[in-house]
Amino acid sequence: MAAAFGLIFALLVIFQMSSSVSALSSNYYEQTCPKLESAVTNAVKKAMMNDKTVPAALLRMHFHDCFIRGCDASVLLASKGKNKAEKDGPPNISLHAFYVIDNAKKAVEALCPGVVSCADILALAARDAVALSGGPTWDVPKGRKDGRISKASETRQLPAPTFNISQLQQSFSQRGLSLKDLVALSGGHTLGFAHCSSFQNRIHSFNATLDVDPALNPSFGSSLRSVCPAHNKVRNAGATMDSSTTTFDNVYYKLLLQGNSLFSSDQALLSTRETKALVSKFASSQEMFEKAFVKSMIKMSSISGGQEIRLDCKVVR
């Protein structure tokens, strides 16, 4: 019975993925809003001039949106009344740069009112965040609709930085994503910064006999412990995701192979033959990484979600 249910669930996921992909098109707004992409790109560029953390924020925001109810921009909605929205769920407290999407939406509304969804704007902004950081660009399939439901409680479904490979595989497969997608999308960690709480488990009281995860390069572990002491009280303490944190490249994979990764979920990519081989492949070739990343991003950002076009990305109606 359980096996039959699992098969049915898998088929439903595949159906959802295939039906959402077929509904999207790279030229969806060609007639109705031809200047859409330049408006979004300009908003991202302007924000990046003042804040170098914007690209990482936008990429993470899109990922967190797609993993809850599909890519429906529900992560942008504000809490209202008794309803606590996704952006106020524990994993999303550190999300920022929402203003970039708000500014892009205002610019787009001025060009073509009531035509473009917040979800499509977020998907385009995530692509621009990568491209403007020196990474690849791609044609973003468009035609997503916005959702109206946003619940903080559902953010528990997001893959955590403490996940092992089995937990990661389950989380991704439930959304129609493969192990290759997992490894490729993890490469997004080449951008950004992580707070101590996200990797504290690896540098303090790792297990009953060891304080530090033995998989960590000893000198790297020591540097993390100095930045993040056991009873850290510095709110913004943490570490950059890799040594070239504002450049989209394959350094993340190279550091991972050297024992210089932050999260348990990063280290988990080395725990199976298939995923470790992919890490090595992407570490040796930025071209192969970028090709896989683009393919996986298009796949992830095509997970369906909402049913309408919202005029305001911030308001729950």
Stockholm file with secondary structure:
# STOCKHOLM 1.0

chainA/1-317         MAAAFGLIFALLVIFQMSSSVSALSSNYYEQTCPKLESAVTNAVKKAMMNDKTVPAALLRMHFHDCFIRGCDASVLLASKGKNKAEKDGPPNISLHAFYVIDNAKKAVEALCPGVVSCADILALAARDAVALSGGPTWDVPKGRKDGRISKASETRQLPAPTFNISQLQQSFSQRGLSLKDLVALSGGHTLGFAHCSSFQNRIHSFNATLDVDPALNPSFGSSLRSVCPAHNKVRNAGATMDSSTTTFDNVYYKLLLQGNSLFSSDQALLSTRETKALVSKFASSQEMFEKAFVKSMIKMSSISGGQEIRLDCKVVR
#=GR chainA/1-317 SS CHHHHHHHHHHHHHHHHHHHHHHCBTTTTTTTCTTHHHHHHHHHHHHHHHCTTHHHHHHHHHHHHHTTTSSSSGGGCCCBTTBCCGGGSGGGTTCCCHHHHHHHHHHHHHHSTTTSCHHHHHHHHHHHHHHTTTCCCCCCCBCCCBCSCCCGGGGGGSCCTTCCHHHHHHHHHTTTCCHHHHHHHHGGGGSCEEEGGGTHHHHSSCSSSCSSCTTSCHHHHHHHHHHSCTTCCCTTCEEESSTTTTSCSSHHHHHHHTTCCCCHHHHGGGSSHHHHHHHHHHHHCHHHHHHHHHHHHHHHTTCCCCCBCCSCSSCCC
#=GC SS_cons         CHHHHHHHHHHHHHHHHHHHHHHCBTTTTTTTCTTHHHHHHHHHHHHHHHCTTHHHHHHHHHHHHHTTTSSSSGGGCCCBTTBCCGGGSGGGTTCCCHHHHHHHHHHHHHHSTTTSCHHHHHHHHHHHHHHTTTCCCCCCCBCCCBCSCCCGGGGGGSCCTTCCHHHHHHHHHTTTCCHHHHHHHHGGGGSCEEEGGGTHHHHSSCSSSCSSCTTSCHHHHHHHHHHSCTTCCCTTCEEESSTTTTSCSSHHHHHHHTTCCCCHHHHGGGSSHHHHHHHHHHHHCHHHHHHHHHHHHHHHTTCCCCCBCCSCSSCCC
//
